[in-house]
């Protein structure tokens, strides 16, 4: 039976970047589904949303992917 990969929490790291002209904060990376959970930092925005890992900017992918060996 395959081992389930745990999600990696980035909420304390303050990884903030611009994506689609919006400020986003990286909250969690979920390797099981190759997706990340983002929080929009724009005024009036609430909650979080998921985005596929492939849609992230290259700089953010490089921060997340080194954990591949863990």
PQR file of N, CA, C, O and H, with PARSE charges and radii, in Angstrom:
ATOM      1  N   UNK A   1       0.833  -1.169   0.000 -0.4000 1.5000
ATOM      2  CA  UNK A   1       0.000   0.000   0.000 -0.0000 2.0000
ATOM      3  C   UNK A   1       0.888   1.246   0.000  0.5500 1.7000
ATOM      4  O   UNK A   1       1.891   1.289   0.712 -0.5500 1.4000
ATOM      5  N   UNK A   2       0.532   2.239  -0.779 -0.4000 1.5000
ATOM      6  CA  UNK A   2       1.333   3.449  -0.911 -0.0000 2.0000
ATOM      7  C   UNK A   2       1.272   4.294   0.356  0.5500 1.7000
ATOM      8  O   UNK A   2       0.247   4.366   1.035 -0.5500 1.4000
ATOM      9  H   UNK A   2      -0.284   2.203  -1.357  0.4000 1.0000
ATOM     10  N   UNK A   3       2.390   4.922   0.646 -0.4000 1.5000
ATOM     11  CA  UNK A   3       2.466   5.785   1.809 -0.0000 2.0000
ATOM     12  C   UNK A   3       1.894   7.154   1.452  0.5500 1.7000
ATOM     13  O   UNK A   3       2.239   7.713   0.411 -0.5500 1.4000
ATOM     14  H   UNK A   3       3.222   4.863   0.094  0.4000 1.0000
ATOM     15  N   UNK A   4       1.043   7.689   2.284 -0.4000 1.5000
ATOM     16  CA  UNK A   4       0.435   8.989   2.029 -0.0000 2.0000
ATOM     17  C   UNK A   4       1.424  10.093   2.390  0.5500 1.7000
ATOM     18  O   UNK A   4       1.988  10.096   3.483 -0.5500 1.4000
ATOM     19  H   UNK A   4       0.763   7.235   3.130  0.4000 1.0000
ATOM     20  N   UNK A   5       1.630  11.028   1.465 -0.4000 1.5000
ATOM     21  CA  UNK A   5       2.532  12.142   1.705 -0.0000 2.0000
ATOM     22  C   UNK A   5       1.800  13.218   2.502  0.5500 1.7000
ATOM     23  O   UNK A   5       0.630  13.506   2.251 -0.5500 1.4000
ATOM     24  H   UNK A   5       1.171  11.025   0.577  0.4000 1.0000
ATOM     25  N   UNK A   6       2.498  13.799   3.452 -0.4000 1.5000
ATOM     26  CA  UNK A   6       1.903  14.825   4.292 -0.0000 2.0000
ATOM     27  C   UNK A   6       2.028  16.194   3.632  0.5500 1.7000
ATOM     28  O   UNK A   6       2.982  16.455   2.899 -0.5500 1.4000
ATOM     29  H   UNK A   6       3.449  13.565   3.656  0.4000 1.0000
ATOM     30  N   UNK A   7       1.071  17.053   3.894 -0.4000 1.5000
ATOM     31  CA  UNK A   7       1.151  18.409   3.371 -0.0000 2.0000
ATOM     32  C   UNK A   7       2.201  19.188   4.162  0.5500 1.7000
ATOM     33  O   UNK A   7       2.471  18.892   5.326 -0.5500 1.4000
ATOM     34  H   UNK A   7       0.296  16.841   4.489  0.4000 1.0000
ATOM     35  N   UNK A   8       2.785  20.188   3.507 -0.4000 1.5000
ATOM     36  CA  UNK A   8       3.832  20.994   4.118 -0.0000 2.0000
ATOM     37  C   UNK A   8       3.269  22.384   4.381  0.5500 1.7000
ATOM     38  O   UNK A   8       2.760  23.037   3.470 -0.5500 1.4000
ATOM     39  H   UNK A   8       2.565  20.429   2.561  0.4000 1.0000
ATOM     40  N   UNK A   9       3.361  22.835   5.631 -0.4000 1.5000
ATOM     41  CA  UNK A   9       2.798  24.114   6.038 -0.0000 2.0000
ATOM     42  C   UNK A   9       3.801  25.248   5.799  0.5500 1.7000
ATOM     43  O   UNK A   9       4.929  25.191   6.289 -0.5500 1.4000
ATOM     44  H   UNK A   9       3.774  22.305   6.371  0.4000 1.0000
ATOM     45  N   UNK A  10       3.397  26.268   5.055 -0.4000 1.5000
ATOM     46  CA  UNK A  10       4.228  27.436   4.781 -0.0000 2.0000
ATOM     47  C   UNK A  10       3.622  28.708   5.368  0.5500 1.7000
ATOM     48  O   UNK A  10       4.119  29.795   5.074 -0.5500 1.4000
ATOM     49  H   UNK A  10       2.481  26.314   4.657  0.4000 1.0000
ATOM     50  N   UNK A  11       2.593  28.622   6.167 -0.4000 1.5000
ATOM     51  CA  UNK A  11       1.895  29.809   6.661 -0.0000 2.0000
ATOM     52  C   UNK A  11       2.789  30.690   7.532  0.5500 1.7000
ATOM     53  O   UNK A  11       2.593  31.905   7.562 -0.5500 1.4000
ATOM     54  H   UNK A  11       2.190  27.738   6.405  0.4000 1.0000
ATOM     55  N   UNK A  12       3.742  30.132   8.224 -0.4000 1.5000
ATOM     56  CA  UNK A  12       4.633  30.907   9.090 -0.0000 2.0000
ATOM     57  C   UNK A  12       5.804  31.529   8.332  0.5500 1.7000
ATOM     58  O   UNK A  12       6.494  32.393   8.873 -0.5500 1.4000
ATOM     59  H   UNK A  12       3.901  29.145   8.200  0.4000 1.0000
ATOM     60  N   UNK A  13       6.042  31.103   7.080 -0.4000 1.5000
ATOM     61  CA  UNK A  13       7.200  31.563   6.317 -0.0000 2.0000
ATOM     62  C   UNK A  13       6.981  32.886   5.590  0.5500 1.7000
ATOM     63  O   UNK A  13       7.936  33.457   5.064 -0.5500 1.4000
ATOM     64  H   UNK A  13       5.481  30.401   6.640  0.4000 1.0000
ATOM     65  N   UNK A  14       5.747  33.387   5.546 -0.4000 1.5000
ATOM     66  CA  UNK A  14       5.420  34.640   4.870 -0.0000 2.0000
ATOM     67  C   UNK A  14       5.926  34.684   3.432  0.5500 1.7000
ATOM     68  O   UNK A  14       6.594  35.639   3.036 -0.5500 1.4000
ATOM     69  H   UNK A  14       4.970  32.923   5.973  0.4000 1.0000
ATOM     70  N   UNK A  15       5.608  33.655   2.651 -0.4000 1.5000
ATOM     71  CA  UNK A  15       5.944  33.619   1.233 -0.0000 2.0000
ATOM     72  C   UNK A  15       4.822  34.325   0.485  0.5500 1.7000
ATOM     73  O   UNK A  15       3.764  33.746   0.240 -0.5500 1.4000
ATOM     74  H   UNK A  15       5.065  32.879   2.973  0.4000 1.0000
ATOM     75  N   UNK A  16       5.065  35.588   0.122 -0.4000 1.5000
ATOM     76  CA  UNK A  16       4.065  36.403  -0.563 -0.0000 2.0000
ATOM     77  C   UNK A  16       4.581  36.730  -1.955  0.5500 1.7000
ATOM     78  O   UNK A  16       5.739  37.110  -2.125 -0.5500 1.4000
ATOM     79  H   UNK A  16       5.925  36.059   0.320  0.4000 1.0000
ATOM     80  N   UNK A  17       3.715  36.579  -2.947 -0.4000 1.5000
ATOM     81  CA  UNK A  17       4.096  36.825  -4.330 -0.0000 2.0000
ATOM     82  C   UNK A  17       2.894  37.332  -5.106  0.5500 1.7000
ATOM     83  O   UNK A  17       1.763  37.288  -4.622 -0.5500 1.4000
ATOM     84  H   UNK A  17       2.774  36.270  -2.808  0.4000 1.0000
ATOM     85  N   UNK A  18       3.153  37.820  -6.329 -0.4000 1.5000
ATOM     86  CA  UNK A  18       2.085  38.327  -7.188 -0.0000 2.0000
ATOM     87  C   UNK A  18       1.744  37.280  -8.240  0.5500 1.7000
ATOM     88  O   UNK A  18       2.625  36.743  -8.912 -0.5500 1.4000
ATOM     89  H   UNK A  18       4.072  37.856  -6.722  0.4000 1.0000
ATOM     90  N   UNK A  19       0.458  37.002  -8.370 -0.4000 1.5000
ATOM     91  CA  UNK A  19      -0.019  36.047  -9.367 -0.0000 2.0000
ATOM     92  C   UNK A  19      -1.333  36.567  -9.915  0.5500 1.7000
ATOM     93  O   UNK A  19      -2.261  36.830  -9.150 -0.5500 1.4000
ATOM     94  H   UNK A  19      -0.257  37.438  -7.824  0.4000 1.0000
ATOM     95  N   UNK A  20      -1.428  36.720 -11.222 -0.4000 1.5000
ATOM     96  CA  UNK A  20      -2.624  37.270 -11.872 -0.0000 2.0000
ATOM     97  C   UNK A  20      -2.987  38.643 -11.301  0.5500 1.7000
ATOM     98  O   UNK A  20      -4.158  38.931 -11.057 -0.5500 1.4000
ATOM     99  H   UNK A  20      -0.674  36.507 -11.844  0.4000 1.0000
ATOM    100  N   UNK A  21      -1.976  39.482 -11.091 -0.4000 1.5000
ATOM    101  CA  UNK A  21      -2.137  40.856 -10.595 -0.0000 2.0000
ATOM    102  C   UNK A  21      -2.733  40.930  -9.193  0.5500 1.7000
ATOM    103  O   UNK A  21      -3.318  41.946  -8.820 -0.5500 1.4000
ATOM    104  H   UNK A  21      -1.024  39.248 -11.290  0.4000 1.0000
ATOM    105  N   UNK A  22      -2.585  39.852  -8.413 -0.4000 1.5000
ATOM    106  CA  UNK A  22      -3.072  39.816  -7.032 -0.0000 2.0000
ATOM    107  C   UNK A  22      -1.941  39.362  -6.123  0.5500 1.7000
ATOM    108  O   UNK A  22      -1.112  38.540  -6.513 -0.5500 1.4000
ATOM    109  H   UNK A  22      -2.110  39.027  -8.716  0.4000 1.0000
ATOM    110  N   UNK A  23      -1.911  39.901  -4.914 -0.4000 1.5000
ATOM    111  CA  UNK A  23      -0.956  39.460  -3.908 -0.0000 2.0000
ATOM    112  C   UNK A  23      -1.479  38.165  -3.285  0.5500 1.7000
ATOM    113  O   UNK A  23      -2.605  38.119  -2.790 -0.5500 1.4000
ATOM    114  H   UNK A  23      -2.585  40.569  -4.598  0.4000 1.0000
ATOM    115  N   UNK A  24      -0.668  37.130  -3.312 -0.4000 1.5000
ATOM    116  CA  UNK A  24      -1.043  35.826  -2.757 -0.0000 2.0000
ATOM    117  C   UNK A  24      -0.020  35.398  -1.708  0.5500 1.7000
ATOM    118  O   UNK A  24       1.164  35.716  -1.818 -0.5500 1.4000
ATOM    119  H   UNK A  24       0.247  37.168  -3.715  0.4000 1.0000
ATOM    120  N   UNK A  25      -0.482  34.683  -0.703 -0.4000 1.5000
ATOM    121  CA  UNK A  25       0.398  34.136   0.321 -0.0000 2.0000
ATOM    122  C   UNK A  25       0.308  32.616   0.277  0.5500 1.7000
ATOM    123  O   UNK A  25      -0.784  32.048   0.291 -0.5500 1.4000
ATOM    124  H   UNK A  25      -1.444  34.425  -0.614  0.4000 1.0000
ATOM    125  N   UNK A  26       1.454  31.973   0.226 -0.4000 1.5000
ATOM    126  CA  UNK A  26       1.512  30.510   0.209 -0.0000 2.0000
ATOM    127  C   UNK A  26       1.210  29.974   1.597  0.5500 1.7000
ATOM    128  O   UNK A  26       1.899  30.306   2.562 -0.5500 1.4000
ATOM    129  H   UNK A  26       2.341  32.434   0.215  0.4000 1.0000
ATOM    130  N   UNK A  27       0.185  29.149   1.694 -0.4000 1.5000
ATOM    131  CA  UNK A  27      -0.212  28.601   2.985 -0.0000 2.0000
ATOM    132  C   UNK A  27       0.227  27.145   3.161  0.5500 1.7000
ATOM    133  O   UNK A  27       0.749  26.778   4.214 -0.5500 1.4000
ATOM    134  H   UNK A  27      -0.374  28.880   0.910  0.4000 1.0000
ATOM    135  N   UNK A  28       0.016  26.314   2.133 -0.4000 1.5000
ATOM    136  CA  UNK A  28       0.270  24.879   2.270 -0.0000 2.0000
ATOM    137  C   UNK A  28       0.548  24.263   0.901  0.5500 1.7000
ATOM    138  O   UNK A  28      -0.066  24.640  -0.097 -0.5500 1.4000
ATOM    139  H   UNK A  28      -0.409  26.612   1.278  0.4000 1.0000
ATOM    140  N   UNK A  29       1.485  23.309   0.867 -0.4000 1.5000
ATOM    141  CA  UNK A  29       1.768  22.525  -0.329 -0.0000 2.0000
ATOM    142  C   UNK A  29       1.284  21.106  -0.081  0.5500 1.7000
ATOM    143  O   UNK A  29       1.627  20.494   0.930 -0.5500 1.4000
ATOM    144  H   UNK A  29       1.984  23.003   1.677  0.4000 1.0000
ATOM    145  N   UNK A  30       0.488  20.584  -1.004 -0.4000 1.5000
ATOM    146  CA  UNK A  30      -0.067  19.239  -0.873 -0.0000 2.0000
ATOM    147  C   UNK A  30       0.524  18.349  -1.969  0.5500 1.7000
ATOM    148  O   UNK A  30       0.016  18.335  -3.090 -0.5500 1.4000
ATOM    149  H   UNK A  30       0.209  21.081  -1.826  0.4000 1.0000
ATOM    150  N   UNK A  31       1.590  17.605  -1.658 -0.4000 1.5000
ATOM    151  CA  UNK A  31       2.265  16.797  -2.676 -0.0000 2.0000
ATOM    152  C   UNK A  31       1.412  15.651  -3.223  0.5500 1.7000
ATOM    153  O   UNK A  31       1.635  15.187  -4.341 -0.5500 1.4000
ATOM    154  H   UNK A  31       2.002  17.616  -0.747  0.4000 1.0000
ATOM    155  N   UNK A  32       0.458  15.208  -2.454 -0.4000 1.5000
ATOM    156  CA  UNK A  32      -0.420  14.109  -2.881 -0.0000 2.0000
ATOM    157  C   UNK A  32      -1.182  14.458  -4.163  0.5500 1.7000
ATOM    158  O   UNK A  32      -1.363  13.611  -5.038 -0.5500 1.4000
ATOM    159  H   UNK A  32       0.276  15.585  -1.545  0.4000 1.0000
ATOM    160  N   UNK A  33      -1.624  15.709  -4.261 -0.4000 1.5000
ATOM    161  CA  UNK A  33      -2.413  16.152  -5.419 -0.0000 2.0000
ATOM    162  C   UNK A  33      -1.680  17.199  -6.251  0.5500 1.7000
ATOM    163  O   UNK A  33      -2.252  17.749  -7.193 -0.5500 1.4000
ATOM    164  H   UNK A  33      -1.477  16.397  -3.550  0.4000 1.0000
ATOM    165  N   UNK A  34      -0.406  17.485  -5.912 -0.4000 1.5000
ATOM    166  CA  UNK A  34       0.405  18.483  -6.619 -0.0000 2.0000
ATOM    167  C   UNK A  34      -0.325  19.820  -6.709  0.5500 1.7000
ATOM    168  O   UNK A  34      -0.487  20.375  -7.796 -0.5500 1.4000
ATOM    169  H   UNK A  34       0.058  17.039  -5.147  0.4000 1.0000
ATOM    170  N   UNK A  35      -0.760  20.328  -5.563 -0.4000 1.5000
ATOM    171  CA  UNK A  35      -1.478  21.598  -5.501 -0.0000 2.0000
ATOM    172  C   UNK A  35      -1.003  22.382  -4.285  0.5500 1.7000
ATOM    173  O   UNK A  35      -0.406  21.832  -3.360 -0.5500 1.4000
ATOM    174  H   UNK A  35      -0.628  19.876  -4.681  0.4000 1.0000
ATOM    175  N   UNK A  36      -1.284  23.684  -4.311 -0.4000 1.5000
ATOM    176  CA  UNK A  36      -0.960  24.541  -3.182 -0.0000 2.0000
ATOM    177  C   UNK A  36      -2.216  25.275  -2.731  0.5500 1.7000
ATOM    178  O   UNK A  36      -3.133  25.515  -3.517 -0.5500 1.4000
ATOM    179  H   UNK A  36      -1.770  24.132  -5.062  0.4000 1.0000
ATOM    180  N   UNK A  37      -2.238  25.619  -1.476 -0.4000 1.5000
ATOM    181  CA  UNK A  37      -3.328  26.410  -0.930 -0.0000 2.0000
ATOM    182  C   UNK A  37      -2.816  27.832  -0.767  0.5500 1.7000
ATOM    183  O   UNK A  37      -1.786  28.055  -0.131 -0.5500 1.4000
ATOM    184  H   UNK A  37      -1.494  25.424  -0.837  0.4000 1.0000
ATOM    185  N   UNK A  38      -3.534  28.798  -1.340 -0.4000 1.5000
ATOM    186  CA  UNK A  38      -3.128  30.190  -1.309 -0.0000 2.0000
ATOM    187  C   UNK A  38      -4.168  31.035  -0.600  0.5500 1.7000
ATOM    188  O   UNK A  38      -5.354  30.705  -0.582 -0.5500 1.4000
ATOM    189  H   UNK A  38      -4.370  28.616  -1.857  0.4000 1.0000
ATOM    190  N   UNK A  39      -3.705  32.133  -0.014 -0.4000 1.5000
ATOM    191  CA  UNK A  39      -4.602  33.100   0.604 -0.0000 2.0000
ATOM    192  C   UNK A  39      -4.397  34.423  -0.119  0.5500 1.7000
ATOM    193  O   UNK A  39      -3.272  34.910  -0.226 -0.5500 1.4000
ATOM    194  H   UNK A  39      -2.741  32.401  -0.029  0.4000 1.0000
ATOM    195  N   UNK A  40      -5.478  34.998  -0.613 -0.4000 1.5000
ATOM    196  CA  UNK A  40      -5.416  36.278  -1.307 -0.0000 2.0000
ATOM    197  C   UNK A  40      -5.226  37.378  -0.272  0.5500 1.7000
ATOM    198  O   UNK A  40      -5.963  37.438   0.712 -0.5500 1.4000
ATOM    199  H   UNK A  40      -6.392  34.602  -0.527  0.4000 1.0000
ATOM    200  N   UNK A  41      -4.237  38.255  -0.487 -0.4000 1.5000
ATOM    201  CA  UNK A  41      -3.917  39.308   0.468 -0.0000 2.0000
ATOM    202  C   UNK A  41      -4.584  40.639   0.116  0.5500 1.7000
ATOM    203  O   UNK A  41      -4.315  41.650   0.765 -0.5500 1.4000
ATOM    204  H   UNK A  41      -3.638  38.207  -1.286  0.4000 1.0000
ATOM    205  N   UNK A  42      -5.439  40.653  -0.888 -0.4000 1.5000
ATOM    206  CA  UNK A  42      -6.132  41.875  -1.294 -0.0000 2.0000
ATOM    207  C   UNK A  42      -7.170  42.259  -0.244  0.5500 1.7000
ATOM    208  O   UNK A  42      -7.751  41.384   0.397 -0.5500 1.4000
ATOM    209  H   UNK A  42      -5.658  39.832  -1.415  0.4000 1.0000
ATOM    210  N   UNK A  43      -7.411  43.559  -0.060 -0.4000 1.5000
ATOM    211  CA  UNK A  43      -8.431  43.992   0.906 -0.0000 2.0000
ATOM    212  C   UNK A  43      -9.809  43.443   0.535  0.5500 1.7000
ATOM    213  O   UNK A  43     -10.202  43.467  -0.631 -0.5500 1.4000
ATOM    214  H   UNK A  43      -6.939  44.271  -0.580  0.4000 1.0000
ATOM    215  N   UNK A  44     -10.518  42.961   1.513 -0.4000 1.5000
ATOM    216  CA  UNK A  44     -11.861  42.431   1.292 -0.0000 2.0000
ATOM    217  C   UNK A  44     -11.905  40.966   0.919  0.5500 1.7000
ATOM    218  O   UNK A  44     -12.992  40.399   0.819 -0.5500 1.4000
ATOM    219  H   UNK A  44     -10.199  42.941   2.461  0.4000 1.0000
ATOM    220  N   UNK A  45     -10.773  40.337   0.710 -0.4000 1.5000
ATOM    221  CA  UNK A  45     -10.748  38.908   0.359 -0.0000 2.0000
ATOM    222  C   UNK A  45     -10.808  38.068   1.618  0.5500 1.7000
ATOM    223  O   UNK A  45     -10.220  38.414   2.642 -0.5500 1.4000
ATOM    224  H   UNK A  45      -9.889  40.798   0.791  0.4000 1.0000
ATOM    225  N   UNK A  46     -11.527  36.959   1.528 -0.4000 1.5000
ATOM    226  CA  UNK A  46     -11.649  36.058   2.677 -0.0000 2.0000
ATOM    227  C   UNK A  46     -11.339  34.637   2.229  0.5500 1.7000
ATOM    228  O   UNK A  46     -11.555  34.282   1.070 -0.5500 1.4000
ATOM    229  H   UNK A  46     -12.005  36.678   0.696  0.4000 1.0000
ATOM    230  N   UNK A  47     -10.838  33.839   3.139 -0.4000 1.5000
ATOM    231  CA  UNK A  47     -10.632  32.426   2.887 -0.0000 2.0000
ATOM    232  C   UNK A  47      -9.418  32.124   2.026  0.5500 1.7000
ATOM    233  O   UNK A  47      -8.611  32.999   1.713 -0.5500 1.4000
ATOM    234  H   UNK A  47     -10.662  34.128   4.080  0.4000 1.0000
ATOM    235  N   UNK A  48      -9.319  30.857   1.656 -0.4000 1.5000
ATOM    236  CA  UNK A  48      -8.206  30.375   0.843 -0.0000 2.0000
ATOM    237  C   UNK A  48      -8.744  29.685  -0.404  0.5500 1.7000
ATOM    238  O   UNK A  48      -9.934  29.385  -0.506 -0.5500 1.4000
ATOM    239  H   UNK A  48      -9.975  30.146   1.911  0.4000 1.0000
ATOM    240  N   UNK A  49      -7.836  29.439  -1.351 -0.4000 1.5000
ATOM    241  CA  UNK A  49      -8.211  28.704  -2.552 -0.0000 2.0000
ATOM    242  C   UNK A  49      -7.031  27.845  -2.994  0.5500 1.7000
ATOM    243  O   UNK A  49      -5.882  28.127  -2.652 -0.5500 1.4000
ATOM    244  H   UNK A  49      -6.870  29.682  -1.268  0.4000 1.0000
ATOM    245  N   UNK A  50      -7.325  26.798  -3.752 -0.4000 1.5000
ATOM    246  CA  UNK A  50      -6.293  25.885  -4.234 -0.0000 2.0000
ATOM    247  C   UNK A  50      -5.938  26.198  -5.672  0.5500 1.7000
ATOM    248  O   UNK A  50      -6.792  26.569  -6.478 -0.5500 1.4000
ATOM    249  H   UNK A  50      -8.258  26.569  -4.029  0.4000 1.0000
ATOM    250  N   UNK A  51      -4.644  26.038  -5.980 -0.4000 1.5000
ATOM    251  CA  UNK A  51      -4.128  26.245  -7.329 -0.0000 2.0000
ATOM    252  C   UNK A  51      -3.182  25.084  -7.630  0.5500 1.7000
ATOM    253  O   UNK A  51      -2.464  24.623  -6.743 -0.5500 1.4000
ATOM    254  H   UNK A  51      -3.951  25.737  -5.326  0.4000 1.0000
ATOM    255  N   UNK A  52      -3.180  24.615  -8.865 -0.4000 1.5000
ATOM    256  CA  UNK A  52      -2.262  23.555  -9.261 -0.0000 2.0000
ATOM    257  C   UNK A  52      -0.821  24.043  -9.143  0.5500 1.7000
ATOM    258  O   UNK A  52      -0.523  25.198  -9.446 -0.5500 1.4000
ATOM    259  H   UNK A  52      -3.763  24.990  -9.586  0.4000 1.0000
ATOM    260  N   UNK A  53       0.055  23.169  -8.705 -0.4000 1.5000
ATOM    261  CA  UNK A  53       1.469  23.512  -8.530 -0.0000 2.0000
ATOM    262  C   UNK A  53       2.074  24.054  -9.823  0.5500 1.7000
ATOM    263  O   UNK A  53       2.908  24.958  -9.777 -0.5500 1.4000
ATOM    264  H   UNK A  53      -0.187  22.231  -8.459  0.4000 1.0000
ATOM    265  N   UNK A  54       1.674  23.523 -10.959 -0.4000 1.5000
ATOM    266  CA  UNK A  54       2.221  23.921 -12.254 -0.0000 2.0000
ATOM    267  C   UNK A  54       1.916  25.378 -12.607  0.5500 1.7000
ATOM    268  O   UNK A  54       2.601  25.954 -13.452 -0.5500 1.4000
ATOM    269  H   UNK A  54       0.997  22.788 -10.996  0.4000 1.0000
ATOM    270  N   UNK A  55       0.922  25.975 -11.994 -0.4000 1.5000
ATOM    271  CA  UNK A  55       0.536  27.346 -12.307 -0.0000 2.0000
ATOM    272  C   UNK A  55       1.280  28.396 -11.479  0.5500 1.7000
ATOM    273  O   UNK A  55       1.078  29.594 -11.678 -0.5500 1.4000
ATOM    274  H   UNK A  55       0.365  25.507 -11.308  0.4000 1.0000
ATOM    275  N   UNK A  56       2.131  27.961 -10.563 -0.4000 1.5000
ATOM    276  CA  UNK A  56       2.875  28.906  -9.733 -0.0000 2.0000
ATOM    277  C   UNK A  56       4.030  29.534 -10.503  0.5500 1.7000
ATOM    278  O   UNK A  56       4.535  28.936 -11.452 -0.5500 1.4000
ATOM    279  H   UNK A  56       2.296  26.988 -10.401  0.4000 1.0000
ATOM    280  N   UNK A  57       4.457  30.740 -10.104 -0.4000 1.5000
ATOM    281  CA  UNK A  57       5.654  31.336 -10.702 -0.0000 2.0000
ATOM    282  C   UNK A  57       6.883  30.480 -10.398  0.5500 1.7000
ATOM    283  O   UNK A  57       6.928  29.778  -9.387 -0.5500 1.4000
ATOM    284  H   UNK A  57       4.047  31.226  -9.332  0.4000 1.0000
ATOM    285  N   UNK A  58       7.866  30.545 -11.274 -0.4000 1.5000
ATOM    286  CA  UNK A  58       9.052  29.702 -11.170 -0.0000 2.0000
ATOM    287  C   UNK A  58       9.784  29.882  -9.834  0.5500 1.7000
ATOM    288  O   UNK A  58      10.268  28.907  -9.260 -0.5500 1.4000
ATOM    289  H   UNK A  58       7.829  31.114 -12.096  0.4000 1.0000
ATOM    290  N   UNK A  59       9.865  31.112  -9.342 -0.4000 1.5000
ATOM    291  CA  UNK A  59      10.573  31.379  -8.084 -0.0000 2.0000
ATOM    292  C   UNK A  59       9.916  30.651  -6.909  0.5500 1.7000
ATOM    293  O   UNK A  59      10.608  30.172  -6.011 -0.5500 1.4000
ATOM    294  H   UNK A  59       9.472  31.904  -9.808  0.4000 1.0000
ATOM    295  N   UNK A  60       8.607  30.568  -6.912 -0.4000 1.5000
ATOM    296  CA  UNK A  60       7.882  29.907  -5.823 -0.0000 2.0000
ATOM    297  C   UNK A  60       8.033  28.394  -5.939  0.5500 1.7000
ATOM    298  O   UNK A  60       8.174  27.703  -4.930 -0.5500 1.4000
ATOM    299  H   UNK A  60       8.045  30.957  -7.642  0.4000 1.0000
ATOM    300  N   UNK A  61       8.005  27.882  -7.157 -0.4000 1.5000
ATOM    301  CA  UNK A  61       8.208  26.440  -7.346 -0.0000 2.0000
ATOM    302  C   UNK A  61       9.555  26.007  -6.791  0.5500 1.7000
ATOM    303  O   UNK A  61       9.666  24.938  -6.190 -0.5500 1.4000
ATOM    304  H   UNK A  61       7.890  28.443  -7.977  0.4000 1.0000
ATOM    305  N   UNK A  62      10.578  26.831  -6.988 -0.4000 1.5000
ATOM    306  CA  UNK A  62      11.913  26.484  -6.504 -0.0000 2.0000
ATOM    307  C   UNK A  62      11.988  26.492  -4.982  0.5500 1.7000
ATOM    308  O   UNK A  62      12.795  25.767  -4.401 -0.5500 1.4000
ATOM    309  H   UNK A  62      10.488  27.699  -7.476  0.4000 1.0000
ATOM    310  N   UNK A  63      11.165  27.296  -4.337 -0.4000 1.5000
ATOM    311  CA  UNK A  63      11.119  27.284  -2.875 -0.0000 2.0000
ATOM    312  C   UNK A  63      10.448  26.025  -2.342  0.5500 1.7000
ATOM    313  O   UNK A  63      10.841  25.500  -1.300 -0.5500 1.4000
ATOM    314  H   UNK A  63      10.510  27.885  -4.809  0.4000 1.0000
ATOM    315  N   UNK A  64       9.437  25.545  -3.056 -0.4000 1.5000
ATOM    316  CA  UNK A  64       8.638  24.413  -2.592 -0.0000 2.0000
ATOM    317  C   UNK A  64       9.276  23.076  -2.962  0.5500 1.7000
ATOM    318  O   UNK A  64       9.332  22.180  -2.119 -0.5500 1.4000
ATOM    319  H   UNK A  64       9.118  25.972  -3.902  0.4000 1.0000
ATOM    320  N   UNK A  65       9.752  22.916  -4.176 -0.4000 1.5000
ATOM    321  CA  UNK A  65      10.208  21.628  -4.679 -0.0000 2.0000
ATOM    322  C   UNK A  65      11.444  21.040  -4.011  0.5500 1.7000
ATOM    323  O   UNK A  65      11.574  19.816  -4.032 -0.5500 1.4000
ATOM    324  H   UNK A  65       9.706  23.644  -4.860  0.4000 1.0000
ATOM    325  N   UNK A  66      12.369  21.805  -3.416 -0.4000 1.5000
ATOM    326  CA  UNK A  66      13.505  21.144  -2.762 -0.0000 2.0000
ATOM    327  C   UNK A  66      13.097  20.129  -1.698  0.5500 1.7000
ATOM    328  O   UNK A  66      13.914  19.299  -1.299 -0.5500 1.4000
ATOM    329  H   UNK A  66      12.264  22.799  -3.399  0.4000 1.0000
ATOM    330  N   UNK A  67      11.866  20.177  -1.238 -0.4000 1.5000
ATOM    331  CA  UNK A  67      11.384  19.220  -0.244 -0.0000 2.0000
ATOM    332  C   UNK A  67      11.076  17.872  -0.851  0.5500 1.7000
ATOM    333  O   UNK A  67      10.637  16.964  -0.146 -0.5500 1.4000
ATOM    334  H   UNK A  67      11.203  20.851  -1.563  0.4000 1.0000
ATOM    335  N   UNK A  68      11.295  17.722  -2.140 -0.4000 1.5000
ATOM    336  CA  UNK A  68      10.970  16.492  -2.870 -0.0000 2.0000
ATOM    337  C   UNK A  68      11.602  15.260  -2.229  0.5500 1.7000
ATOM    338  O   UNK A  68      10.984  14.195  -2.212 -0.5500 1.4000
ATOM    339  H   UNK A  68      11.652  18.460  -2.713  0.4000 1.0000
ATOM    340  N   UNK A  69      12.812  15.382  -1.707 -0.4000 1.5000
ATOM    341  CA  UNK A  69      13.504  14.238  -1.137 -0.0000 2.0000
ATOM    342  C   UNK A  69      13.015  13.832   0.235  0.5500 1.7000
ATOM    343  O   UNK A  69      13.379  12.757   0.713 -0.5500 1.4000
ATOM    344  H   UNK A  69      13.314  16.246  -1.721  0.4000 1.0000
ATOM    345  N   UNK A  70      12.208  14.644   0.884 -0.4000 1.5000
ATOM    346  CA  UNK A  70      11.744  14.343   2.253 -0.0000 2.0000
ATOM    347  C   UNK A  70      10.574  13.402   2.252  0.5500 1.7000
ATOM    348  O   UNK A  70      10.064  13.048   3.315 -0.5500 1.4000
ATOM    349  H   UNK A  70      11.913  15.517   0.495  0.4000 1.0000
TER
END
